[in-house]
């Protein structure tokens, strides 16, 4: 079973408020999320490769072809076009860091998230 099929089965099972915070600097955008133990964030792909930083906790990053466990502190490359989800094994804090000139928080995902 592919990752995309697994995610379709999991959709809507549980949700948590990730307490998203947005940070901007010259040509850079960072999105901070808090992911409680047992919860997931993601199931999307990006238009560009980018770095993510696990600042606190332990997670498993699931993709169509792989699953990798990380423990903070960790800097992780997320490749362009790869569907991924972050599953928290412990209460975790995750940052996605992107190069973009977009500074409108209502539009930034439209620029960064790959639409099929």
JOBELJO-V964432 format. One line per field, one symbol per residue. phi: phi as a letter, one per 20 degrees, with the letter a starting at -180 (. if undefined). burial: # if it has 16 or more other C-alpha atoms within 10 Angstrom, else .. A space follows every 50 residues. Layout:
phi: ???
burial: ???
This chain:
phi: .fgffffffegnfbccfflfcdccbgmcccddcdcfgndccomacdfbfb dcceebnbcdedcgdbbceccfebdcedfgmefbbddeecgcccddccea efcefedffffeefde
burial: ..#...#..........#.....#....########..###.####.### .############......##...#..#..##########.######### .##....#...#.#..
